Structure formats: C-alpha cells, structure tokens
Amino acid sequence: MSVKTEHIVECKQQFNQLKGLIELLNLTLEENSQFVQAHCYQIGQLNPANKTSPILQAGELELAQQAYLHFKLDAGDVVKYVVRYPGIISINQLDTFEKLDSQLIQINLIKAQLSEFISRHGKPAEFKTAKGDLQYVRNDLIYHALPMVNHGMLKRQITRYCEPMDNASFGWNIDFNHESITDIEAYKNKLHGRLMNPPSLVTLSEWQKSIDSVINKIDRLVNDGIQLKIIRPKPVEPKMYVSFADNKKTIRPKLPVIAYAPDGHVKLKKILNEPKPHPIVLTKSGKYEYEKLSPYLYLYACRIK
C-alpha cells in the first residue's frame, strides 16, 4: 500500500469532524423547525445514454438533512458520477439564520481542507472488485481511508444567501458544449490517427468509411467558408431560479441552499418535474443551422441562417 498510515488516520479524523459539524447543523435545523421550511429532491446518477438523471424522491427537511450527510455511493454506482440534492431551506428568523451561518462557515472550511488534503496526499488509482473487474477510484487515499466515499460529493460546499430571498423555481438546464476547431489540419490528422480504432459495436470497415467521408466533407465545407465545431451534449442538470429584492440568479445547486426570508418564507413558484430526454443532436439556434457530419463524432457544420 503506497498510502501512508498517518495520512489515512488524519483523513478519517477530519472526515469524522466534518460529520460531527453537519450533525450539529442538522440538530439546529431540527430544534428550530418552527422557523424552517424546506423543499428538496434527490437526483440519481447520470444515465450516459440520454444525458439525464432521474428524480429518486422529493421531500422536506428530513431529506435535506440526509443530503448534507450523503457522501457514500451505493454498491453498483459509477464512481465518477455524483448524487445531487437540489433544494432550498428557508429560514424566517434572524437568530436561527445567523447560528446556521456560523456553522456553515466551519463546515465549508473543513470540506475545503479535507478535499485539499486528499488531493495532496493521494493519487488516482484502480482496484479490483469482487468480480475481478478493474474499478476506477479518483484517489487512493480516499479509497483506503473512506471506502465508497465520493470525492465530488465530499467536497461540495453548502451555499447560503444572507440577502433576503423572495421566491424560487426549479427546472432543468439542457445545453451543449461548443468547441471551435482552430486548426483544421491538426483535427484531420487526429481523425487519420483514429482510423484503426473504431468505437465499440462499429466494424473497422464501417468506421474507416465514415472517417474518409467526414474528411472529404471537412475539405468541402472549409472551402465554402463554413464554420466547423465540436458540439457535445451536456448532462441535463437541475437548476433553480431565485429572486431577491434587487436581482435574480440562476443556480445549479448540488445540495440544498439555505436562504434567509424574514417576511414569511421563500415562495416556491415551480416544483421540479421529471426531466425531458436530452435531444443529443443539435439542429438550430438563434444564429445557426447545424449539420452533424457523422453518427460517431460530435462534429458539426455551422451555417449562419
């Protein structure tokens, strides 16, 4: 084992300290429940096929408290994906909010310290499952010290808003990541380099025929002055629209946010419904019409309307 024993011990100690602070936070919420109103969702892991995540359950304060202490993945979950808890905890009494705010500062500080400690003293690693399969682990220190704990879920901060919040609405963000191709020849050379490496379930001859076709299309489109981009579908993410007296924000919370709302509570204008499937293929926008150049690549011709 390459991980030092003293680092494992320190990692466990910091993690236990973090859990203790969160349990105190949850106790404060419970003891002051008359000033608390909560609405929370548990969002399951990403389905790579349609880029969406299911809503596993909806709840109130108990689910929000569970969210803050959820660090471990279940058996069979994919290590690189997190479980999200978009939600809001509204506090309408100042003393309670200030006490929670003080606790949150401590929690977020130790989260940052623990994440930095894990990154500094650990390294990416793999291990064999009971079935003999190789399973990727983000960091060998977290694997030895905190089995099944997800680094992404461990380090995420708990957001709070001191400015009085008026209302909130839940929804989904469906989007694409756009990457311009600045060096066409380099991109073509990259495609040539992949000629002998077809994707799974694609024959070599079919793959090579597709790559040759794409390269011919690239030459023709570049000569015609058509812009080329790599456009990948982003995972569908839960989002919240929140409104204050003087401004509005769109946020993508992974944990329930804590908000101060002295005049009653934050008004929930829209609940979170099941996400629509991601379209995966982009066809048009306000400025462009898009043509996907291959069923196997995220390469698009972008024509101005």
One Martini backbone bead per residue (centre of mass of N, CA, C, O) as a GRO file, in nm:
protein
  305
    1MET     BB    1   0.093   0.038   0.026
    2SER     BB    2   0.132   0.386  -0.054
    3VAL     BB    3  -0.025   0.481   0.174
    4LYS     BB    4  -0.013   0.653   0.455
    5THR     BB    5  -0.115   0.602   0.770
    6GLU     BB    6  -0.130   0.902   0.873
    7HIS     BB    7  -0.323   0.990   0.642
    8ILE     BB    8  -0.557   0.808   0.710
    9VAL     BB    9  -0.606   0.909   0.997
   10GLU     BB   10  -0.649   1.210   0.924
   11CYS     BB   11  -0.884   1.169   0.730
   12LYS     BB   12  -1.079   1.042   0.935
   13GLN     BB   13  -1.081   1.275   1.137
   14GLN     BB   14  -1.191   1.495   0.945
   15PHE     BB   15  -1.450   1.344   0.870
   16ASN     BB   16  -1.568   1.323   1.157
   17GLN     BB   17  -1.576   1.627   1.201
   18LEU     BB   18  -1.769   1.690   0.973
   19LYS     BB   19  -2.007   1.518   1.067
   20GLY     BB   20  -2.043   1.663   1.339
   21LEU     BB   21  -2.115   1.943   1.221
   22ILE     BB   22  -2.364   1.849   1.059
   23GLU     BB   23  -2.523   1.739   1.300
   24LEU     BB   24  -2.547   2.020   1.432
   25LEU     BB   25  -2.698   2.153   1.204
   26ASN     BB   26  -2.942   1.957   1.208
   27LEU     BB   27  -3.018   2.023   1.501
   28THR     BB   28  -3.081   2.321   1.456
   29LEU     BB   29  -3.309   2.272   1.255
   30GLU     BB   30  -3.485   2.098   1.445
   31GLU     BB   31  -3.506   2.303   1.693
   32ASN     BB   32  -3.607   2.533   1.452
   33SER     BB   33  -3.864   2.438   1.275
   34GLN     BB   34  -4.058   2.694   1.304
   35PHE     BB   35  -3.833   2.854   1.096
   36VAL     BB   36  -3.877   2.615   0.883
   37GLN     BB   37  -3.846   2.557   0.519
   38ALA     BB   38  -3.860   2.266   0.299
   39HIS     BB   39  -3.716   2.167  -0.031
   40CYS     BB   40  -3.643   1.842  -0.185
   41TYR     BB   41  -3.410   1.654  -0.399
   42GLN     BB   42  -3.332   1.337  -0.543
   43ILE     BB   43  -3.064   1.273  -0.770
   44GLY     BB   44  -2.953   1.063  -0.975
   45GLN     BB   45  -2.763   0.919  -1.182
   46LEU     BB   46  -2.625   0.927  -1.475
   47ASN     BB   47  -2.743   0.877  -1.808
   48PRO     BB   48  -2.548   0.851  -2.085
   49ALA     BB   49  -2.758   0.806  -2.316
   50ASN     BB   50  -2.959   1.079  -2.224
   51LYS     BB   51  -2.833   1.287  -2.006
   52THR     BB   52  -2.997   1.188  -1.749
   53SER     BB   53  -3.176   1.224  -1.428
   54PRO     BB   54  -3.342   1.094  -1.176
   55ILE     BB   55  -3.609   1.114  -0.958
   56LEU     BB   56  -3.617   0.959  -0.647
   57GLN     BB   57  -3.702   1.210  -0.451
   58ALA     BB   58  -3.922   1.391  -0.230
   59GLY     BB   59  -3.887   1.662   0.021
   60GLU     BB   60  -3.787   1.790   0.318
   61LEU     BB   61  -3.595   1.825   0.585
   62GLU     BB   62  -3.498   1.529   0.604
   63LEU     BB   63  -3.370   1.523   0.319
   64ALA     BB   64  -3.174   1.760   0.360
   65GLN     BB   65  -3.017   1.627   0.590
   66GLN     BB   66  -2.928   1.381   0.427
   67ALA     BB   67  -2.765   1.532   0.211
   68TYR     BB   68  -2.527   1.640   0.398
   69LEU     BB   69  -2.450   1.311   0.468
   70HIS     BB   70  -2.398   1.237   0.163
   71PHE     BB   71  -2.100   1.040   0.044
   72LYS     BB   72  -2.196   0.759  -0.036
   73LEU     BB   73  -2.201   0.500  -0.244
   74ASP     BB   74  -2.351   0.257  -0.398
   75ALA     BB   75  -2.365  -0.038  -0.505
   76GLY     BB   76  -2.295   0.010  -0.858
   77ASP     BB   77  -2.198   0.276  -0.873
   78VAL     BB   78  -2.054   0.543  -1.031
   79VAL     BB   79  -1.779   0.714  -0.933
   80LYS     BB   80  -1.799   0.979  -1.136
   81TYR     BB   81  -2.084   1.005  -1.004
   82VAL     BB   82  -2.334   1.190  -0.864
   83VAL     BB   83  -2.555   1.298  -0.602
   84ARG     BB   84  -2.828   1.508  -0.601
   85TYR     BB   85  -2.971   1.811  -0.398
   86PRO     BB   86  -3.201   1.998  -0.483
   87GLY     BB   87  -3.266   2.292  -0.274
   88ILE     BB   88  -3.454   2.447   0.007
   89ILE     BB   89  -3.386   2.653   0.302
   90SER     BB   90  -3.605   2.835   0.496
   91ILE     BB   91  -3.543   3.135   0.698
   92ASN     BB   92  -3.742   3.354   0.939
   93GLN     BB   93  -3.498   3.378   1.158
   94LEU     BB   94  -3.219   3.542   1.248
   95ASP     BB   95  -3.080   3.377   1.472
   96THR     BB   96  -3.090   3.109   1.320
   97PHE     BB   97  -2.933   3.197   1.069
   98GLU     BB   98  -2.670   3.284   1.216
   99LYS     BB   99  -2.605   3.009   1.333
  100LEU     BB  100  -2.591   2.859   1.062
  101ASP     BB  101  -2.376   3.036   0.933
  102SER     BB  102  -2.150   2.963   1.133
  103GLN     BB  103  -2.155   2.656   1.069
  104LEU     BB  104  -2.100   2.673   0.761
  105ILE     BB  105  -1.818   2.787   0.773
  106GLN     BB  106  -1.692   2.536   0.905
  107ILE     BB  107  -1.779   2.323   0.701
  108ASN     BB  108  -1.650   2.449   0.442
  109LEU     BB  109  -1.364   2.452   0.548
  110ILE     BB  110  -1.324   2.140   0.597
  111LYS     BB  111  -1.389   2.055   0.314
  112ALA     BB  112  -1.149   2.200   0.180
  113GLN     BB  113  -0.924   2.069   0.351
  114LEU     BB  114  -0.987   1.771   0.287
  115SER     BB  115  -0.964   1.786  -0.019
  116GLU     BB  116  -0.669   1.885  -0.021
  117PHE     BB  117  -0.548   1.645   0.134
  118ILE     BB  118  -0.627   1.427  -0.070
  119SER     BB  119  -0.478   1.551  -0.318
  120ARG     BB  120  -0.187   1.566  -0.184
  121HIS     BB  121  -0.176   1.241  -0.061
  122GLY     BB  122  -0.290   1.142  -0.329
  123LYS     BB  123  -0.398   0.917  -0.604
  124PRO     BB  124  -0.475   0.775  -0.871
  125ALA     BB  125  -0.681   0.469  -0.895
  126GLU     BB  126  -0.707   0.107  -0.887
  127PHE     BB  127  -0.940  -0.170  -0.847
  128LYS     BB  128  -1.064  -0.479  -0.750
  129THR     BB  129  -1.332  -0.644  -0.762
  130ALA     BB  130  -1.507  -0.924  -0.678
  131LYS     BB  131  -1.518  -0.989  -1.003
  132GLY     BB  132  -1.231  -0.859  -1.125
  133ASP     BB  133  -1.279  -0.569  -1.181
  134LEU     BB  134  -1.193  -0.263  -1.286
  135GLN     BB  135  -1.189   0.024  -1.060
  136TYR     BB  136  -1.226   0.351  -1.045
  137VAL     BB  137  -1.037   0.591  -0.850
  138ARG     BB  138  -0.968   0.906  -0.773
  139ASN     BB  139  -0.838   0.815  -0.481
  140ASP     BB  140  -0.641   0.626  -0.268
  141LEU     BB  141  -0.698   0.760   0.005
  142ILE     BB  142  -1.008   0.749   0.003
  143TYR     BB  143  -1.022   0.441  -0.030
  144HIS     BB  144  -0.869   0.363   0.242
  145ALA     BB  145  -1.020   0.566   0.446
  146LEU     BB  146  -1.311   0.605   0.254
  147PRO     BB  147  -1.509   0.389   0.162
  148MET     BB  148  -1.729   0.499  -0.098
  149VAL     BB  149  -1.637   0.777  -0.107
  150ASN     BB  150  -1.710   1.080  -0.270
  151HIS     BB  151  -1.532   1.347  -0.362
  152GLY     BB  152  -1.750   1.529  -0.488
  153MET     BB  153  -1.949   1.503  -0.236
  154LEU     BB  154  -1.749   1.601  -0.014
  155LYS     BB  155  -1.658   1.906  -0.131
  156ARG     BB  156  -1.924   2.035  -0.142
  157GLN     BB  157  -2.084   2.316  -0.090
  158ILE     BB  158  -2.279   2.522   0.124
  159THR     BB  159  -2.523   2.738   0.038
  160ARG     BB  160  -2.578   3.087   0.124
  161TYR     BB  161  -2.833   3.355   0.187
  162CYS     BB  162  -2.851   3.674   0.327
  163GLU     BB  163  -3.023   3.777   0.126
  164PRO     BB  164  -3.333   3.821   0.080
  165MET     BB  165  -3.566   3.584  -0.029
  166ASP     BB  166  -3.853   3.545  -0.228
  167ASN     BB  167  -3.803   3.325  -0.473
  168ALA     BB  168  -3.855   2.991  -0.632
  169SER     BB  169  -3.738   2.776  -0.910
  170PHE     BB  170  -3.763   2.480  -1.087
  171GLY     BB  171  -3.533   2.303  -1.317
  172TRP     BB  172  -3.375   2.253  -1.641
  173ASN     BB  173  -3.055   2.203  -1.799
  174ILE     BB  174  -3.026   2.230  -2.159
  175ASP     BB  175  -2.714   2.157  -2.324
  176PHE     BB  176  -2.412   2.269  -2.493
  177ASN     BB  177  -2.076   2.212  -2.602
  178HIS     BB  178  -1.858   2.450  -2.752
  179GLU     BB  179  -1.596   2.382  -3.008
  180SER     BB  180  -1.359   2.522  -3.176
  181ILE     BB  181  -1.178   2.485  -3.484
  182THR     BB  182  -0.853   2.613  -3.540
  183ASP     BB  183  -0.716   2.331  -3.660
  184ILE     BB  184  -0.782   2.146  -3.926
  185GLU     BB  185  -0.531   1.967  -3.980
  186ALA     BB  186  -0.510   1.853  -3.693
  187TYR     BB  187  -0.788   1.718  -3.696
  188LYS     BB  188  -0.738   1.532  -3.939
  189ASN     BB  189  -0.497   1.383  -3.810
  190LYS     BB  190  -0.663   1.269  -3.578
  191LEU     BB  191  -0.848   1.098  -3.755
  192HIS     BB  192  -0.627   0.926  -3.885
  193GLY     BB  193  -0.534   0.808  -3.600
  194ARG     BB  194  -0.838   0.650  -3.579
  195LEU     BB  195  -0.875   0.432  -3.807
  196MET     BB  196  -0.792   0.164  -3.608
  197ASN     BB  197  -1.029   0.285  -3.384
  198PRO     BB  198  -1.311   0.174  -3.324
  199PRO     BB  199  -1.592   0.168  -3.192
  200SER     BB  200  -1.810   0.011  -3.034
  201LEU     BB  201  -2.004  -0.176  -3.264
  202VAL     BB  202  -1.787  -0.105  -3.492
  203THR     BB  203  -1.660  -0.152  -3.779
  204LEU     BB  204  -1.380  -0.093  -3.949
  205SER     BB  205  -1.500  -0.029  -4.230
  206GLU     BB  206  -1.719   0.169  -4.132
  207TRP     BB  207  -1.528   0.367  -3.994
  208GLN     BB  208  -1.342   0.439  -4.234
  209LYS     BB  209  -1.566   0.541  -4.417
  210SER     BB  210  -1.656   0.772  -4.227
  211ILE     BB  211  -1.388   0.926  -4.210
  212ASP     BB  212  -1.354   0.983  -4.513
  213SER     BB  213  -1.616   1.142  -4.537
  214VAL     BB  214  -1.549   1.365  -4.333
  215ILE     BB  215  -1.293   1.475  -4.471
  216ASN     BB  216  -1.437   1.560  -4.730
  217LYS     BB  217  -1.634   1.756  -4.593
  218ILE     BB  218  -1.429   1.945  -4.470
  219ASP     BB  219  -1.301   2.050  -4.730
  220ARG     BB  220  -1.562   2.165  -4.852
  221LEU     BB  221  -1.651   2.353  -4.617
  222VAL     BB  222  -1.396   2.526  -4.596
  223ASN     BB  223  -1.411   2.633  -4.889
  224ASP     BB  224  -1.710   2.763  -4.812
  225GLY     BB  225  -1.685   2.893  -4.510
  226ILE     BB  226  -1.756   2.682  -4.296
  227GLN     BB  227  -1.818   2.625  -3.979
  228LEU     BB  228  -1.648   2.431  -3.725
  229LYS     BB  229  -1.770   2.201  -3.464
  230ILE     BB  230  -1.765   2.086  -3.133
  231ILE     BB  231  -2.075   1.923  -3.010
  232ARG     BB  232  -2.173   1.859  -2.681
  233PRO     BB  233  -2.367   1.709  -2.462
  234LYS     BB  234  -2.495   1.799  -2.174
  235PRO     BB  235  -2.587   1.736  -1.883
  236VAL     BB  236  -2.871   1.724  -1.718
  237GLU     BB  237  -2.958   1.994  -1.495
  238PRO     BB  238  -3.041   2.119  -1.212
  239LYS     BB  239  -3.234   2.419  -1.135
  240MET     BB  240  -3.245   2.767  -1.008
  241TYR     BB  241  -3.469   3.031  -0.956
  242VAL     BB  242  -3.375   3.337  -0.796
  243SER     BB  243  -3.522   3.598  -0.583
  244PHE     BB  244  -3.475   3.935  -0.516
  245ALA     BB  245  -3.520   4.261  -0.477
  246ASP     BB  246  -3.259   4.336  -0.702
  247ASN     BB  247  -3.234   4.026  -0.801
  248LYS     BB  248  -3.125   3.751  -1.015
  249LYS     BB  249  -3.081   3.383  -1.025
  250THR     BB  250  -2.889   3.109  -1.160
  251ILE     BB  251  -2.874   2.781  -1.026
  252ARG     BB  252  -2.672   2.463  -0.941
  253PRO     BB  253  -2.759   2.265  -0.705
  254LYS     BB  254  -2.627   1.987  -0.503
  255LEU     BB  255  -2.742   2.135  -0.255
  256PRO     BB  256  -2.909   2.274  -0.021
  257VAL     BB  257  -3.008   2.583   0.026
  258ILE     BB  258  -2.967   2.870   0.240
  259ALA     BB  259  -3.230   3.101   0.335
  260TYR     BB  260  -3.336   3.429   0.385
  261ALA     BB  261  -3.691   3.498   0.512
  262PRO     BB  262  -3.855   3.729   0.697
  263ASP     BB  263  -4.124   3.724   0.504
  264GLY     BB  264  -4.176   3.436   0.593
  265HIS     BB  265  -4.117   3.269   0.290
  266VAL     BB  266  -4.005   3.112   0.036
  267LYS     BB  267  -4.142   3.110  -0.274
  268LEU     BB  268  -4.278   2.839  -0.450
  269LYS     BB  269  -4.339   2.835  -0.802
  270LYS     BB  270  -4.168   2.562  -0.890
  271ILE     BB  271  -4.137   2.248  -0.948
  272LEU     BB  272  -3.987   1.932  -1.003
  273ASN     BB  273  -3.969   1.764  -1.290
  274GLU     BB  274  -3.925   1.548  -1.511
  275PRO     BB  275  -3.698   1.501  -1.741
  276LYS     BB  276  -3.614   1.557  -2.048
  277PRO     BB  277  -3.474   1.443  -2.305
  278HIS     BB  278  -3.201   1.470  -2.468
  279PRO     BB  279  -3.146   1.550  -2.802
  280ILE     BB  280  -2.815   1.548  -2.864
  281VAL     BB  281  -2.902   1.686  -3.133
  282LEU     BB  282  -2.819   1.966  -3.315
  283THR     BB  283  -3.004   2.203  -3.536
  284LYS     BB  284  -3.060   2.491  -3.380
  285SER     BB  285  -3.046   2.850  -3.361
  286GLY     BB  286  -3.052   3.185  -3.371
  287LYS     BB  287  -2.793   3.171  -3.588
  288TYR     BB  288  -2.796   2.855  -3.654
  289GLU     BB  289  -2.734   2.575  -3.862
  290TYR     BB  290  -2.707   2.220  -3.812
  291GLU     BB  291  -2.457   1.959  -3.906
  292LYS     BB  292  -2.407   1.633  -3.868
  293LEU     BB  293  -2.120   1.445  -3.996
  294SER     BB  294  -2.155   1.206  -3.774
  295PRO     BB  295  -2.256   0.934  -3.574
  296TYR     BB  296  -1.950   0.929  -3.413
  297LEU     BB  297  -1.944   1.246  -3.403
  298TYR     BB  298  -1.920   1.598  -3.275
  299LEU     BB  299  -1.950   1.711  -3.574
  300TYR     BB  300  -2.009   2.045  -3.714
  301ALA     BB  301  -2.200   2.237  -3.923
  302CYS     BB  302  -2.214   2.608  -3.934
  303ARG     BB  303  -2.491   2.789  -4.044
  304ILE     BB  304  -2.594   3.082  -4.132
  305LYS     BB  305  -2.920   3.216  -4.155
   0.00000   0.00000   0.00000
